[in-house]
């Protein structure tokens, strides 16, 4: 009797470990999630970026305008909503650059 009761408790506790409280089932998949920070590419911003001679010059323009968007927490990794390995704030800066796709992915 005692052995049966213990067995039932063990089975019930193991079965309850992966019940409906699983947070992974409610979070968006990395493929569909969008970064938490996005910069609107206005015509004026695009023209300003295209007029810059180097990527560094473009990044300087972006930094001067959108520096407050950068994550200033103590976490080195920062937020990464879509789990692609790039912090959302840095990804927003990269996404707004006026460069070819191979350069952007480099």
Secondary structure, DSSP 8 states (H G I E B T S, - for coil): -HHHHHHHHHHHHHHHTTSTT-GGGTS--TTT---S------HHHHHHHHT-SSHHHHHHHHHHHHGGGS--SS-SS---TT-SSS-HHHHHHHHHS-S-HHHHH-
